[in-house]
Structures are given as structure tokens and as C-alpha cells.
Amino acid sequence: MTNIVVKLADSSEEFQAIQEIRKVVFQKEQGVEADLDFDGKDETSDQLIASLNGNFIGTARIRYIDINIAKIERLAVLKPARGYGIGKQLMLQALEIIRSKNIPEVIIHAQEYIKSLHEQLGFEQEGDVFEEAGIRHVKMRKVFNL
């Protein structure tokens, strides 16, 4: 999987693909209610799309909480593309975008099973495991030295 492209979504085709990826991963695979996933915050967030040979395979959303904190959310990779580092590439691109805006802190609510990926990227767990949409999560934070 060497022809992976991760970029900010900017076309209606890409935004439609993001919705489809999230429907498959969150709603169909994980049983998340549509209104929890599509919470009305997509329009004010940056959205990343990952593609392989022109096929859309993953996404993540960056929501800006305030001038000092961004939150990376809705990280999703389609099942056939998992295990190839696409989630990590999406996270790295999101972190680069956030850092370029001089935002010093990033938070995530990571699904517990993928916590180690985020630890590799410098995130640290805060607090105990909690349930969100019926799925075990951990709050994690990364602080940039700007």
C-alpha cells in the first residue's frame, strides 16, 4: 500500500465518501447511532480523506474547540485497508495541520483498543476508561512544544 494519499477534503465527492466510510465503520460495524456520528459539527471542522489508487479508504475530522485546543475525531479506516498504517497516516496529517495553526494542545477520545497507536504519536491517557456510544474509550492529550 504505497500509493496512499491523505489530504484535506475539498470536493463534494470526497465529503460524500467520508460519510460513506463513517456509515460503514461506525454505524454498520460498531452499531453507533447515525445522529451521534453525524452531530452537525462536520461543517465547522476540517476533514481528512485517505485514498489508495483513487479509492477512498479512510477519514478523520479535526474540530477546533478554541484557539488553544483541537480535537481529532471520527478516525475511520475501511476494513480491507486496516493494518497498513493508514490510521497513523491520517493522525500524522491531522497533527501537522493542527501544529501549522499554532494550536498547542490536541485531545482525542480514542477507542480503547487503539490506544497504543496514539501513544506512539505522543498522546498520553488522562483519566479512566469511559463509554461513549456504547464503546470503551480513553481521553488522551498531546501538547506541542511550539
Buried (B, 14 or more C-beta within 10 A) or exposed (E): EEEBBBEEBEEEEBBEBBBEBBBBBBBEEBEBEEEEBBEEEBEEBBBBBBBBEEEBBBBBBBBBEEEEBBBBBBBBBBEEBEEBBBBBBBBEBBBEBBBEEEBBBBBBBBBBEBBEBBBEBEBEBEEEEEEEBEBEBBBBBBEEEE
